[in-house]
Amino acid sequence: MALDISNFHHRPPRPNLPLFLTQNLKRERRDPLQPRPSLPLFLTRKPKAREGGALLSSSSGSNTAAFFFTATLFLWAASIAFVITFNGRCELMVITIGFFFFQTANFVIRRFISEDPLLVNTSVSLLHSPLISATVVYILVNQWIMKVLREMFTHEELVTGTLYGAHWALCFSCGYFAYDQLDMLLYRLYSGFIPAILLHHLILLVCFTLALYKDVTINYLILSLVCELHSIFLHTRKVRRMAGVRDVNSPLV
């Protein structure tokens, strides 16, 4: 049976389009095995998470946090300088000594070992932990020898008393926390709108400094520094990982 196509309407030919339109209408068939064209680096790069959750952030929330914690650190330093200069509290100079001691350690590590800000910061923290831990253990053992154990932890002794060397240790740790706060602010070693690590350091600085001003609860705060024993192993593990020491067969990992 023959098909009559005389009644079918032929579509008129498409009019010629301008060149700029025909170029947009063309689509090239892509070989599925052919790699996609690379995007610009700023479109593909993501914020690199650092060991311990720290990252280099430039968001508006991060800038607000940096301004707030920088201002509080400046006010704290001005308060320390005022009390030392005008109130004659020269024993608080140990805070300044602690600050410059750890700042010098930071410079030496950055100059001769590594320039990675997080590795440098963690290495200095690893230096602080055994120093303060050994000092606190010495203070407690020395007091244990001089006094009966049950007399060391009475409320009156912990609130109004001051163990031998406790004031110095607390000032030295206060200098470390001030250094660490400044280092994290300078190299943006924090994340979040309210960085927990910066808030932690600020609370410690306020509590330690008020106790040193009033000479109260010194022994309570010395007991809180016992947790630095745990920090030795925490910072050692982080430094090993950042240095690339990840031998699964090693009993030290």
ZADO-1210 file (C-alpha; in nm, 4 decimals, padded with zeros to 6 digits):
<atoms>
<atom x="00.0000" y="00.0000" z="00.0000" code="MET" pos="1"/>
<atom x="00.1539" y="00.3296" z="-00.1142" code="ALA" pos="2"/>
<atom x="00.1758" y="00.6178" z="00.1313" code="LEU" pos="3"/>
<atom x="00.0378" y="00.9451" z="-00.0011" code="ASP" pos="4"/>
<atom x="00.2573" y="01.2244" z="00.1333" code="ILE" pos="5"/>
<atom x="00.1159" y="01.4992" z="-00.0836" code="SER" pos="6"/>
<atom x="-00.1048" y="01.6266" z="00.1990" code="ASN" pos="7"/>
<atom x="00.1796" y="01.6611" z="00.4468" code="PHE" pos="8"/>
<atom x="00.2885" y="02.0174" z="00.5056" code="HIS" pos="9"/>
<atom x="00.6571" y="02.0731" z="00.4666" code="HIS" pos="10"/>
<atom x="00.8194" y="02.2843" z="00.7357" code="ARG" pos="11"/>
<atom x="00.9672" y="02.5943" z="00.5864" code="PRO" pos="12"/>
<atom x="01.3418" y="02.6222" z="00.6180" code="PRO" pos="13"/>
<atom x="01.4683" y="02.7974" z="00.9328" code="ARG" pos="14"/>
<atom x="01.5779" y="03.1499" z="00.8589" code="PRO" pos="15"/>
<atom x="01.9435" y="03.2269" z="00.8939" code="ASN" pos="16"/>
<atom x="02.0263" y="03.3461" z="01.2434" code="LEU" pos="17"/>
<atom x="02.2973" y="03.5904" z="01.3389" code="PRO" pos="18"/>
<atom x="02.6335" y="03.4364" z="01.4050" code="LEU" pos="19"/>
<atom x="02.6400" y="03.5192" z="01.7780" code="PHE" pos="20"/>
<atom x="02.3143" y="03.3253" z="01.8263" code="LEU" pos="21"/>
<atom x="02.4153" y="03.0182" z="01.6308" code="THR" pos="22"/>
<atom x="02.7372" y="02.9901" z="01.8329" code="GLN" pos="23"/>
<atom x="02.5378" y="02.9788" z="02.1570" code="ASN" pos="24"/>
<atom x="02.3050" y="02.7125" z="02.0179" code="LEU" pos="25"/>
<atom x="02.5853" y="02.4776" z="01.9285" code="LYS" pos="26"/>
<atom x="02.6609" y="02.2073" z="02.1800" code="ARG" pos="27"/>
<atom x="02.9604" y="01.9853" z="02.1588" code="GLU" pos="28"/>
<atom x="02.9260" y="01.6238" z="02.2536" code="ARG" pos="29"/>
<atom x="03.1733" y="01.5537" z="02.5335" code="ARG" pos="30"/>
<atom x="03.3562" y="01.2289" z="02.5522" code="ASP" pos="31"/>
<atom x="03.2594" y="01.0756" z="02.8913" code="PRO" pos="32"/>
<atom x="03.6216" y="00.9743" z="02.9426" code="LEU" pos="33"/>
<atom x="03.7476" y="01.3232" z="02.8709" code="GLN" pos="34"/>
<atom x="03.8278" y="01.5153" z="03.1938" code="PRO" pos="35"/>
<atom x="03.6286" y="01.8237" z="03.2732" code="ARG" pos="36"/>
<atom x="03.8024" y="02.1572" z="03.2320" code="PRO" pos="37"/>
<atom x="03.9672" y="02.2695" z="03.5529" code="SER" pos="38"/>
<atom x="03.8058" y="02.5517" z="03.7496" code="LEU" pos="39"/>
<atom x="03.9962" y="02.8488" z="03.8857" code="PRO" pos="40"/>
<atom x="04.1807" y="02.7728" z="04.2078" code="LEU" pos="41"/>
<atom x="03.9790" y="03.0165" z="04.4186" code="PHE" pos="42"/>
<atom x="03.6582" y="02.8293" z="04.3247" code="LEU" pos="43"/>
<atom x="03.7892" y="02.4844" z="04.4083" code="THR" pos="44"/>
<atom x="03.9926" y="02.5588" z="04.7193" code="ARG" pos="45"/>
<atom x="03.8270" y="02.4834" z="05.0509" code="LYS" pos="46"/>
<atom x="03.9400" y="02.5917" z="05.3965" code="PRO" pos="47"/>
<atom x="04.1942" y="02.3380" z="05.5101" code="LYS" pos="48"/>
<atom x="04.1144" y="02.1938" z="05.8502" code="ALA" pos="49"/>
<atom x="04.4164" y="02.1777" z="06.0770" code="ARG" pos="50"/>
<atom x="04.5051" y="01.9336" z="06.3505" code="GLU" pos="51"/>
<atom x="04.2812" y="01.9863" z="06.6507" code="GLY" pos="52"/>
<atom x="04.0094" y="02.1632" z="06.4530" code="GLY" pos="53"/>
<atom x="04.1951" y="02.4900" z="06.4027" code="ALA" pos="54"/>
<atom x="04.1782" y="02.6578" z="06.0652" code="LEU" pos="55"/>
<atom x="04.2696" y="02.9875" z="05.9084" code="LEU" pos="56"/>
<atom x="03.9401" y="03.1739" z="05.8875" code="SER" pos="57"/>
<atom x="03.8657" y="03.5147" z="05.7413" code="SER" pos="58"/>
<atom x="03.4891" y="03.5311" z="05.7955" code="SER" pos="59"/>
<atom x="03.3177" y="03.8286" z="05.9513" code="SER" pos="60"/>
<atom x="03.2401" y="03.6253" z="06.2629" code="GLY" pos="61"/>
<atom x="03.6055" y="03.5378" z="06.2995" code="SER" pos="62"/>
<atom x="03.7037" y="03.9032" z="06.2640" code="ASN" pos="63"/>
<atom x="03.4542" y="04.0004" z="06.5337" code="THR" pos="64"/>
<atom x="03.5951" y="03.7356" z="06.7682" code="ALA" pos="65"/>
<atom x="03.9498" y="03.8487" z="06.6933" code="ALA" pos="66"/>
<atom x="03.8642" y="04.2092" z="06.7768" code="PHE" pos="67"/>
<atom x="03.6903" y="04.1173" z="07.1022" code="PHE" pos="68"/>
<atom x="03.9610" y="03.8838" z="07.2336" code="PHE" pos="69"/>
<atom x="04.2401" y="04.1180" z="07.1244" code="THR" pos="70"/>
<atom x="04.0740" y="04.4025" z="07.3134" code="ALA" pos="71"/>
<atom x="04.0309" y="04.1909" z="07.6280" code="THR" pos="72"/>
<atom x="04.3941" y="04.0787" z="07.6102" code="LEU" pos="73"/>
<atom x="04.5071" y="04.4399" z="07.5789" code="PHE" pos="74"/>
<atom x="04.2952" y="04.5422" z="07.8800" code="LEU" pos="75"/>
<atom x="04.4342" y="04.2518" z="08.0813" code="TRP" pos="76"/>
<atom x="04.7937" y="04.3538" z="07.9981" code="ALA" pos="77"/>
<atom x="04.7188" y="04.7159" z="08.0919" code="ALA" pos="78"/>
<atom x="04.5739" y="04.5994" z="08.4244" code="SER" pos="79"/>
<atom x="04.8855" y="04.3939" z="08.5022" code="ILE" pos="80"/>
<atom x="05.1141" y="04.6857" z="08.4145" code="ALA" pos="81"/>
<atom x="04.9095" y="04.9228" z="08.6316" code="PHE" pos="82"/>
<atom x="04.9149" y="04.6954" z="08.9369" code="VAL" pos="83"/>
<atom x="05.2898" y="04.6311" z="08.9075" code="ILE" pos="84"/>
<atom x="05.3769" y="04.9976" z="08.8500" code="THR" pos="85"/>
<atom x="05.1417" y="05.1851" z="09.0837" code="PHE" pos="86"/>
<atom x="05.0579" y="04.9250" z="09.3501" code="ASN" pos="87"/>
<atom x="05.4119" y="04.7979" z="09.3907" code="GLY" pos="88"/>
<atom x="05.3206" y="04.4321" z="09.3261" code="ARG" pos="89"/>
<atom x="05.6638" y="04.3391" z="09.1934" code="CYS" pos="90"/>
<atom x="05.5997" y="03.9670" z="09.2526" code="GLU" pos="91"/>
<atom x="05.3618" y="03.9783" z="08.9550" code="LEU" pos="92"/>
<atom x="05.6629" y="04.0395" z="08.7293" code="MET" pos="93"/>
<atom x="05.6802" y="03.6600" z="08.7035" code="VAL" pos="94"/>
<atom x="05.3806" y="03.6880" z="08.4682" code="ILE" pos="95"/>
<atom x="05.5911" y="03.8999" z="08.2332" code="THR" pos="96"/>
<atom x="05.8832" y="03.6590" z="08.2675" code="ILE" pos="97"/>
<atom x="05.6567" y="03.3669" z="08.1764" code="GLY" pos="98"/>
<atom x="05.5160" y="03.5522" z="07.8763" code="PHE" pos="99"/>
<atom x="05.8576" y="03.6366" z="07.7308" code="PHE" pos="100"/>
<atom x="05.9961" y="03.2910" z="07.8131" code="PHE" pos="101"/>
<atom x="05.7342" y="03.1171" z="07.5983" code="PHE" pos="102"/>
<atom x="05.7506" y="03.3885" z="07.3324" code="GLN" pos="103"/>
<atom x="06.1262" y="03.3232" z="07.3063" code="THR" pos="104"/>
<atom x="06.0608" y="02.9491" z="07.2804" code="ALA" pos="105"/>
<atom x="05.8153" y="03.0234" z="06.9995" code="ASN" pos="106"/>
<atom x="06.0797" y="03.2245" z="06.8140" code="PHE" pos="107"/>
<atom x="06.3446" y="02.9528" z="06.8497" code="VAL" pos="108"/>
<atom x="06.1128" y="02.6751" z="06.7280" code="ILE" pos="109"/>
<atom x="05.9898" y="02.8871" z="06.4362" code="ARG" pos="110"/>
<atom x="06.3453" y="02.9847" z="06.3416" code="ARG" pos="111"/>
<atom x="06.5190" y="02.6468" z="06.3647" code="PHE" pos="112"/>
<atom x="06.2549" y="02.3712" z="06.3478" code="ILE" pos="113"/>
<atom x="05.9357" y="02.4657" z="06.1617" code="SER" pos="114"/>
<atom x="05.7382" y="02.7680" z="06.0473" code="GLU" pos="115"/>
<atom x="05.4009" y="02.5925" z="06.0640" code="ASP" pos="116"/>
<atom x="05.2028" y="02.8086" z="06.3120" code="PRO" pos="117"/>
<atom x="05.0057" y="02.5196" z="06.4597" code="LEU" pos="118"/>
<atom x="05.3121" y="02.2989" z="06.5034" code="LEU" pos="119"/>
<atom x="05.5006" y="02.5828" z="06.6696" code="VAL" pos="120"/>
<atom x="05.2084" y="02.6603" z="06.9001" code="ASN" pos="121"/>
<atom x="05.1628" y="02.2965" z="07.0011" code="THR" pos="122"/>
<atom x="05.5364" y="02.2533" z="07.0600" code="SER" pos="123"/>
<atom x="05.5413" y="02.5493" z="07.2981" code="VAL" pos="124"/>
<atom x="05.2374" y="02.4054" z="07.4753" code="SER" pos="125"/>
<atom x="05.4298" y="02.0806" z="07.5088" code="LEU" pos="126"/>
<atom x="05.7076" y="02.2776" z="07.6765" code="LEU" pos="127"/>
<atom x="05.4640" y="02.4383" z="07.9231" code="HIS" pos="128"/>
<atom x="05.2922" y="02.1150" z="08.0283" code="SER" pos="129"/>
<atom x="05.5890" y="01.9264" z="08.1805" code="PRO" pos="130"/>
<atom x="05.7337" y="02.2415" z="08.3375" code="LEU" pos="131"/>
<atom x="05.4151" y="02.3288" z="08.5235" code="ILE" pos="132"/>
<atom x="05.3275" y="01.9656" z="08.5968" code="SER" pos="133"/>
<atom x="05.6673" y="01.9054" z="08.7577" code="ALA" pos="134"/>
<atom x="05.6337" y="02.2295" z="08.9558" code="THR" pos="135"/>
<atom x="05.2856" y="02.1430" z="09.0850" code="VAL" pos="136"/>
<atom x="05.3912" y="01.7899" z="09.1817" code="VAL" pos="137"/>
<atom x="05.6934" y="01.9323" z="09.3659" code="TYR" pos="138"/>
<atom x="05.4745" y="02.1851" z="09.5514" code="ILE" pos="139"/>
<atom x="05.2257" y="01.9193" z="09.6623" code="LEU" pos="140"/>
<atom x="05.4884" y="01.6621" z="09.7633" code="VAL" pos="141"/>
<atom x="05.6887" y="01.9236" z="09.9526" code="ASN" pos="142"/>
<atom x="05.3776" y="02.0352" z="10.1409" code="GLN" pos="143"/>
<atom x="05.2841" y="01.6734" z="10.2080" code="TRP" pos="144"/>
<atom x="05.6203" y="01.6202" z="10.3769" code="ILE" pos="145"/>
<atom x="05.5851" y="01.9349" z="10.5877" code="MET" pos="146"/>
<atom x="05.2186" y="01.8865" z="10.6861" code="LYS" pos="147"/>
<atom x="04.9725" y="01.6103" z="10.7512" code="VAL" pos="148"/>
<atom x="04.7839" y="01.5160" z="10.4347" code="LEU" pos="149"/>
<atom x="04.4396" y="01.5976" z="10.5720" code="ARG" pos="150"/>
<atom x="04.5521" y="01.9497" z="10.6655" code="GLU" pos="151"/>
<atom x="04.6506" y="02.0298" z="10.3075" code="MET" pos="152"/>
<atom x="04.2991" y="02.0212" z="10.1665" code="PHE" pos="153"/>
<atom x="04.0925" y="02.1977" z="10.4293" code="THR" pos="154"/>
<atom x="03.8748" y="02.4822" z="10.3064" code="HIS" pos="155"/>
<atom x="04.0703" y="02.7433" z="10.4995" code="GLU" pos="156"/>
<atom x="04.4030" y="02.6188" z="10.3649" code="GLU" pos="157"/>
<atom x="04.2800" y="02.6113" z="10.0050" code="LEU" pos="158"/>
<atom x="04.1121" y="02.9533" z="10.0165" code="VAL" pos="159"/>
<atom x="04.3368" y="03.1703" z="10.2297" code="THR" pos="160"/>
<atom x="04.6623" y="02.9744" z="10.2369" code="GLY" pos="161"/>
<atom x="04.9422" y="02.9770" z="09.9815" code="THR" pos="162"/>
<atom x="05.1674" y="02.6752" z="09.9368" code="LEU" pos="163"/>
<atom x="05.5385" y="02.7316" z="09.8963" code="TYR" pos="164"/>
<atom x="05.6044" y="02.8139" z="09.5275" code="GLY" pos="165"/>
<atom x="05.2339" y="02.8216" z="09.4370" code="ALA" pos="166"/>
<atom x="05.2262" y="03.1963" z="09.3711" code="HIS" pos="167"/>
<atom x="05.5240" y="03.1748" z="09.1361" code="TRP" pos="168"/>
<atom x="05.3772" y="02.8775" z="08.9473" code="ALA" pos="169"/>
<atom x="05.0428" y="03.0503" z="08.9036" code="LEU" pos="170"/>
<atom x="05.2082" y="03.3692" z="08.7727" code="CYS" pos="171"/>
<atom x="05.4235" y="03.1704" z="08.5308" code="PHE" pos="172"/>
<atom x="05.1197" y="02.9836" z="08.3942" code="SER" pos="173"/>
<atom x="04.9319" y="03.3126" z="08.3646" code="CYS" pos="174"/>
<atom x="05.2137" y="03.4414" z="08.1421" code="GLY" pos="175"/>
<atom x="05.1865" y="03.1280" z="07.9286" code="TYR" pos="176"/>
<atom x="04.8112" y="03.1673" z="07.8764" code="PHE" pos="177"/>
<atom x="04.8621" y="03.5307" z="07.7753" code="ALA" pos="178"/>
<atom x="05.1304" y="03.4255" z="07.5248" code="TYR" pos="179"/>
<atom x="04.9127" y="03.1446" z="07.3862" code="ASP" pos="180"/>
<atom x="04.6147" y="03.3781" z="07.3470" code="GLN" pos="181"/>
<atom x="04.8263" y="03.6265" z="07.1526" code="LEU" pos="182"/>
<atom x="04.9803" y="03.3570" z="06.9313" code="ASP" pos="183"/>
<atom x="04.6405" y="03.2139" z="06.8391" code="MET" pos="184"/>
<atom x="04.5094" y="03.5597" z="06.7569" code="LEU" pos="185"/>
<atom x="04.8103" y="03.6437" z="06.5403" code="LEU" pos="186"/>
<atom x="04.7951" y="03.3235" z="06.3345" code="TYR" pos="187"/>
<atom x="04.4166" y="03.2633" z="06.3479" code="ARG" pos="188"/>
<atom x="04.4519" y="02.9238" z="06.5158" code="LEU" pos="189"/>
<atom x="04.0841" y="02.9065" z="06.6052" code="TYR" pos="190"/>
<atom x="03.7451" y="02.8648" z="06.4410" code="SER" pos="191"/>
<atom x="03.3839" y="02.9531" z="06.5063" code="GLY" pos="192"/>
<atom x="03.1954" y="03.2707" z="06.5892" code="PHE" pos="193"/>
<atom x="03.2844" y="03.2253" z="06.9591" code="ILE" pos="194"/>
<atom x="03.6109" y="03.0265" z="06.9584" code="PRO" pos="195"/>
<atom x="03.6125" y="02.7911" z="07.2554" code="ALA" pos="196"/>
<atom x="03.9901" y="02.7930" z="07.2944" code="ILE" pos="197"/>
<atom x="04.0069" y="03.1735" z="07.3142" code="LEU" pos="198"/>
<atom x="03.7168" y="03.1838" z="07.5589" code="LEU" pos="199"/>
<atom x="03.8903" y="02.9165" z="07.7688" code="HIS" pos="200"/>
<atom x="04.2108" y="03.1229" z="07.7831" code="HIS" pos="201"/>
<atom x="04.0203" y="03.4412" z="07.8687" code="LEU" pos="202"/>
<atom x="03.8401" y="03.2741" z="08.1600" code="ILE" pos="203"/>
<atom x="04.1676" y="03.1345" z="08.2930" code="LEU" pos="204"/>
<atom x="04.3388" y="03.4729" z="08.2688" code="LEU" pos="205"/>
<atom x="04.0557" y="03.6463" z="08.4535" code="VAL" pos="206"/>
<atom x="04.0347" y="03.3831" z="08.7291" code="CYS" pos="207"/>
<atom x="04.4111" y="03.3537" z="08.7777" code="PHE" pos="208"/>
<atom x="04.4681" y="03.7292" z="08.7767" code="THR" pos="209"/>
<atom x="04.1913" y="03.8081" z="09.0253" code="LEU" pos="210"/>
<atom x="04.3218" y="03.5375" z="09.2579" code="ALA" pos="211"/>
<atom x="04.6731" y="03.6834" z="09.2336" code="LEU" pos="212"/>
<atom x="04.5436" y="04.0359" z="09.2989" code="TYR" pos="213"/>
<atom x="04.3516" y="03.9310" z="09.6113" code="LYS" pos="214"/>
<atom x="04.5851" y="03.6490" z="09.7235" code="ASP" pos="215"/>
<atom x="04.2933" y="03.4090" z="09.7645" code="VAL" pos="216"/>
<atom x="04.2201" y="03.0588" z="09.6280" code="THR" pos="217"/>
<atom x="04.5831" y="03.0254" z="09.5157" code="ILE" pos="218"/>
<atom x="04.5948" y="02.6646" z="09.6364" code="ASN" pos="219"/>
<atom x="04.2644" y="02.5828" z="09.4653" code="TYR" pos="220"/>
<atom x="04.4019" y="02.7035" z="09.1326" code="LEU" pos="221"/>
<atom x="04.7278" y="02.5147" z="09.1829" code="ILE" pos="222"/>
<atom x="04.5250" y="02.1951" z="09.2136" code="LEU" pos="223"/>
<atom x="04.3531" y="02.2806" z="08.8863" code="SER" pos="224"/>
<atom x="04.6945" y="02.2826" z="08.7158" code="LEU" pos="225"/>
<atom x="04.7318" y="01.9117" z="08.7904" code="VAL" pos="226"/>
<atom x="04.5431" y="01.8572" z="08.4621" code="CYS" pos="227"/>
<atom x="04.8591" y="01.9679" z="08.2808" code="GLU" pos="228"/>
<atom x="04.9861" y="01.6138" z="08.3403" code="LEU" pos="229"/>
<atom x="04.7263" y="01.4982" z="08.0885" code="HIS" pos="230"/>
<atom x="04.8256" y="01.7737" z="07.8468" code="SER" pos="231"/>
<atom x="05.1770" y="01.6287" z="07.8177" code="ILE" pos="232"/>
<atom x="05.0440" y="01.3185" z="07.6407" code="PHE" pos="233"/>
<atom x="04.7861" y="01.5146" z="07.4419" code="LEU" pos="234"/>
<atom x="05.0434" y="01.7590" z="07.2993" code="HIS" pos="235"/>
<atom x="05.3005" y="01.4833" z="07.2425" code="THR" pos="236"/>
<atom x="05.0499" y="01.2913" z="07.0301" code="ARG" pos="237"/>
<atom x="04.9597" y="01.6018" z="06.8297" code="LYS" pos="238"/>
<atom x="05.3227" y="01.6934" z="06.7643" code="VAL" pos="239"/>
<atom x="05.3999" y="01.3380" z="06.6516" code="ARG" pos="240"/>
<atom x="05.1070" y="01.3371" z="06.4107" code="ARG" pos="241"/>
<atom x="05.1934" y="01.6777" z="06.2654" code="MET" pos="242"/>
<atom x="05.5561" y="01.5691" z="06.2277" code="ALA" pos="243"/>
<atom x="05.4434" y="01.2646" z="06.0270" code="GLY" pos="244"/>
<atom x="05.5279" y="01.0013" z="06.2893" code="VAL" pos="245"/>
<atom x="05.2407" y="00.7558" z="06.2448" code="ARG" pos="246"/>
<atom x="05.3947" y="00.4117" z="06.2744" code="ASP" pos="247"/>
<atom x="05.1019" y="00.1837" z="06.3576" code="VAL" pos="248"/>
<atom x="05.3400" y="-00.0844" z="06.4841" code="ASN" pos="249"/>
<atom x="05.4954" y="00.1491" z="06.7391" code="SER" pos="250"/>
<atom x="05.3669" y="00.1080" z="07.0962" code="PRO" pos="251"/>
<atom x="05.4053" y="00.4846" z="07.1440" code="LEU" pos="252"/>
<atom x="05.1367" y="00.5820" z="06.8913" code="VAL" pos="253"/>
</atoms>
